[in-house]
Amino acid sequence: MSALLEARLPDGTLVGRCDQNCYNGTGKKCLCICRGRNHGVGKIQAMLNNTAESLAAATTAVRTINPKATITLFKADLQLPLPLTE
């Protein structure tokens, strides 16, 4: 599965993600880490949607689960760990 966003705890436990189930989704919007922004738009558009605004929304969603989680943004084959700072 090709994830665009993942949130993990310091021990590596996955707590949220946005993947092909979302960006290739049809029907009702899912409630993944992108909060529906990428639902059904395809992988390329979902990658373009991952702006500072959408990442801030993902960070807020993850912090409700665990304030120690970190978000990783996947762009093509590049992984960029993002700090959870305001």
Order of alpha helices (4+ residues) and beta strands (2+ residues): beta-beta-alpha-alpha-alpha-beta-beta
